[in-house]
Amino acid sequence: MAELTVNISPKLRDLIRNAAERLPSAAQYGAVQAAYSLRAFMVDQYLSGTRVKVQTGKLRSGWFVAPIPGGAVVGTATEYAAALEFGFNGTVNVPEHQRRTSARRGGSETKAAFKERKTAMRDRQYAGRLTKDKASGYATVRAHAMRMNVRPRFYVRDTVRFGNAQAMRVFRAAVAERVGSGN
């Protein structure tokens, strides 16, 4: 698994460090809130189908915020996050798996016969009897190697670049909230 590391802006880093020297508890709280803000910005702006297409939602929901001494980390354990951020050009080994085939109407098949076959196929699936014949709608794909070329999407770097001002506002508001409440 490739590691995905992107640094925050120097302005935000200095803001957190200066606050941590004077108010460590409030700075920690503010850093975590700013990290949640960056995560939300990334999911809303870049991982909702505009820059990175959504198929399963695994990447979008896989981001987490973890507090660390003097700050917070936004990270993911999703295997392909770095490949989408930085791009990838190489060979991938695909394991054997099931794939759904489309139920298409044949040239000589009437609409009624197609509808009957499609209904029977659906009934077999819902009955839990996954068959692998042509009418079932599933096929077994053998293990194989596949050449991939994925262009970089820049969703993390652009999050840091364009979400920085919002994160700084959230950090300042969270520190002020903690200082004002006496925590």
N, C-alpha and C positions, 0 to 999 in steps of 0.2 A: 504494500500500500504506500503510495506517495504521500509525503507530508505536505500540508498546505499551510504555509506561514506567510502572512502579510503584516507588515508593521503599520501602526497607526501614525497619524501625522505628528511631526515634532511639536506642534503647538498644543495638541491635546495631551501628548505624553508629558510635556513640561507643566501643563496645568495640573495634571493628576499628581505629578511628583511634588510640586510646590504645596499643594493642598495636603498631601500625605505627611509632609514634614510638620505642618502645624496642627492638622486635625486628622489623624490616621483613620479613625472609625468613620468619620463623615466622608473622607476621600474614598475609602473602600466601598462604601455604600454608593457613592456617586459613580465610581468606575463600573460597578456592576450594572447600575441603571443605564449608563452610557453604552455599555456592551449590549444590553437588551435592546436599546434604541437602534444600534447599528444592525443587529440581527433582524429586527422588524423591518428596517429600511431595506435590507437586502432581499428579504422574502417578498415584500410588497413590490419593490421596483424591478427586481431582476429574476426572481425565481417563481413568478406567477404566470409564466407562459410567454412573456415578451422576449427576453433575451435567451433564456434557457427554457426550452419546451418541457412541459410537465406530462409525464406518462404515468408514473406511479406515485409521485409525491414524496418519494424516499429522500431525495436531496433536500427538498424544501423543508420537510419536517425533521431532518436529521441534524440540524444545527443546534448547538447548546451553548450556554454561558456558564463558565466556571470561575469562581473567585480565586484569585491567587494573591499572595502577599503584595500589597501596594497596587493592586489593579484587578483586572479580570481578563479572561480569555474567551473568545468566541471560536468554537471549533466544530468539527464534524468527523464522524467515523465512516462516512459514506465513501466507498472505495473510489468512485469515479469523480469526486469533487475536484481533485487536482487536474485530472485530464480535461475537464470542462473549462477550468480556469486558465490553464496554461497551454492547452491543446495537446494532441497526442497523434503520433504517426508511427504505427507499428502493427505487429501481429498479436491477436488475442485468441486464446484457446477457449472455444465454446463447448461446454459439456452437453451431453445428450439431454434433450428436453422434449416436452410436448408443446405443440403449437396448434392453435386453432386455425382450421381452414375455413374459407368462406363458403357458404352454401350458395352456389350460383345455379341459375336455371339453365339447363342445357338447351341446345338449339331445337331439338325435337320434343322437349318436355313441355307439357301444357302447364298453364298457371296452376290449375287444380292439383296436378301431380306434384309440382314443385312445392306447393303449400303443404300437401300431405307429407312429403318427404321431410320438409323442414320441421313440421310439428312432431313427427316421429323422432327426429334427431334430438329435438329439445326434450322430449319425454325421456329418452334414454339418458341424457345428461342429468336431468333432475332426479332420476331414479337411482343415481349413483353408480350406474353400470357404464363406466367409461370404456367404450369400445374403440378400437383403433381402425375400424374399417372406413372406407371412403364416405359412407353415409353418416358416420358419427360426428363429423366436423372436426376431428382431431387427427394429427399425424405425428409420428415420432421423428424427430430430427436427430440424426447421428452426431456424435462429437466431431468437431472439425476446427480447423484454424481459419481465422478470418482476418483479412487485412483491413485496418481501420485508419482513417484520416479525419481527426476531429479538430476543427478550427478553434482557437482560443475564444472564450466568451467574455473574459474580463469582468465577471460579476462581483468578485471579492474586491479587487483593486478599485473598481469604480464605486463600490460601497464605501470604502475608506475615503476616497477622493470627494465624492458628492454628499456623503452622509456625515461628514466630519463636523460641519457647522451645527447640525441638529444634535449630534452626540455631545458637543461642547455645551450647548444650551441645557440639555438634559442633565449633564454632570453638574453644572453650576446650580441648577434648580434643586437637585437632590442634595447637594452639600448644604445649600441654604436651608432646606427643609430640616435636615438633621441638626444643624447648628441652632436653628430657631426653636426646635422641639427639645433641645437639651440632651439628645442621645449621642 
